């Protein structure tokens, strides 16, 4: 079966892939967080649970 349209690939530019949704989530990554910053993040949670 012959293609319906022939594309001229010499006019196309290919770029490196980018994970577009990576910047949408603004929550901190607690695995990569500094231990002191993690403590300051968790402290209000533990105080409110008590």
Buried (B, 14 or more C-beta within 10 A) or exposed (E): EEEEEEEEEEEEEEEEEEEEEEEEEEEEEEEEEEEEEBEEEEEEEEEEEE
